[in-house]
Amino acid sequence: MGALRILATVLFIISIPIALFTTNIRYVANEPRVYRYAIDEYGAVNSTGVGREELIRAGSELRAYFNNDDIEPAIRVQRGDQTINLFNPREVAHLVDVKDRFVLVNRVQEFSVLYLIGYIAAVVLWAREVTPRRLAVNVIIGSVITLVVIGGAGAMGASGFDSAWVSFHEVLFSNDLWRLNPQTDRLIQIYPPEFWQNIVFFIGLLVVAEAALLIIAAALYLGASRHAEARRLEPNYAPS
């Protein structure tokens, strides 16, 4: 039982950064304002020749594709007096790969969140094998690990985002479909590298803020718990 409890606790600690990262990635991938930001801030209308409203609708269809059972995206837009496919076959094939990775991220996010909830319910509240104070310590450890990971990623990004972004794609994908031409491929025209740099930074800020809040909340609980215990040990203590 001791070894299983240790393993369960280690998994709980590891699940904290995993849940924070995947939850924020999932949120950003499904947030309409992110897609509007890409269109409005990086000149997508001019670079694609497609009207803003059409691009916004296309963004909505792209989000729907990432969450439905369609094998390929079939997004058509009006450009002038023509109805055209927004993405060419290479871009479509890359979006299929992207969707596969999003599906994996979603499953990992769901598992990590459910594990955190299940651990607290089963190990802390029901079996009481871990005290609330120990739980708070574990939360702090997991949150600190999250900040360390963010710090490492930030250091890599500071040394050159473009090279780090390329390395990320080379690890994540087994092909080079992600190598798009900004002169001809609308996917990179709508969502250029500068957009992704800002989005990665934004996700990092969200994760840092959430990890810091968890640390503060856990530390406040530990401080209040120690204070309450110290009062109980006072000779003249009487509960109110």
Helices and strands as residue ranges (DSSP letters): H 2-29, H 32-41, H 44-48, H 52-67, E 76-79, E 82-85, H 89-119, I 120-126, H 132-158, H 161-172, H 186-190, H 193-232
